Amino acid sequence: MILENTGSSDEFCGILTEYAANETFEKVAGVGLQANMILYLRNEYNLSNASGAYILSLWGAISYFMPILGAFISDSYLGRFSVIAYGTVISLLVSEFYIFLFLLYLFIAMINLKIVDCGLQYQ
């Protein structure tokens, strides 16, 4: 079997550039979050820098480990396609719920609108 190159090198470079930019911005956001979170834990919860760093390292470890645990559970016990179907339904329900809340907010805002008479006379 001979593999043929179906895309150009410009396409590959564009995809690689987008991936690198995405990873770079993700790391910058993560570092900024950690610095701000240390300040928040120190000022609002009166924790030491060491305690704040320990909490953030636990948070990072759990954040990186949970997708692996979730993938194992979904593949082993629930099945790949059923998990995709459940995730799609939950995602749609959540997005529909937020759309419902937004429309409810607009409806309540429209009910509370009052027409104010400016005293202008039209002929």
N, C-alpha and C positions, 0 to 999 in steps of 0.2 A: 504494500500500500504506500503510495506516494502522497505526502501532504503538500498541498498547494497553498501559497500565500495569497489569501483573498483580499487583504487590506494593504494599504500603503504604509510606508514608514511614517508619513506625516500623521496618519490616523493614530498610530501607536504612540507617537510622541505626544499627541494631544491628550490621549487617555492617560498616559503616564504623568503628564504635567498636572492634569486635574486631580489625579490620585495624590500626588505629592503635595499639592496645595491644600487638599482636604486634610491630609494627615498633619501638615504643618499648623493649620488653623486649629485643629483639634487639640494639639499639644499646647499651643499658646493659650487656648481657653482653659485647659486643665491646670496649667501652671498659675494662671491668673485666679482661678477658683480656689486653688489651695492657699495662695497668699492671702486672699480676702477671707477665707474661712479660718485661717489661723488667727487673724486679727479679730474676727467676730467671736471665736471661742475664747480668746484672751480677754477681750473687753466686755462681752456680755455675760459670759459664764465664769469669768475670773479663773480660767485654767492657765496653767503654765504652758510655755512654748512646747516643752517635751510632751505634756499630756495631749495638747492639740495635735502635734505631729503624730503621736501614737494613734489617736482617733482617726485621723485622716489616712494613715497607712492601713488601718483595719478596713475603712470604707473603700479604699482602692482595691484591696485584696478581695473583699466580698464582691465588689463590682465586676472584677475580672473573672471571678470564679463562678458566679451565678449563671451566666449563659452556658457554661459547660455542664453544670448540673441540670439546667433546664433542658438542654439538648439531649442529655442522657435519659432523663425521665420521659420526654416526649417520644424519643425514638424507641425506647424499650417498652414502655407501658401503653402509650396512647396511639402510636402509629403516626407516621410522618404526614400523611394526607389528612387525617382527621384533625391533627393539630393545626395545620394550615387552614382548614375549614373553620375550626373554632376561633382561631385568631382573626380570620376575616370577619366572621359574624360579630365578635366582640368589638373589633375596630369600627365596624359600621354602626353598631349600637351606640358606642361612645361618641362617635362623630355626630350621629343623629341627635343624641342627647344634648350636645353643646349647641347644635343648630336650634333645637327646641328652646333651650334657655335663652339664646340670643333673640329669637322671635318673641318669646314671652316678655323679655325686657323691652323690646321695641313696642309691643302692644301696650304694656303698662305705661311706658313713657308717653305714648300717643293718647291714652285715656286721660292722663294728668295734664295734658296741654289745655290751656285756657286761652280763649280769644280775648284780647285786651282792646278796648275801645280807645282810640287815640284822640277822639274828638274831631276828626276831620270830616268835613261834609262833602260828599260827592254829588255833582249835579248831573 
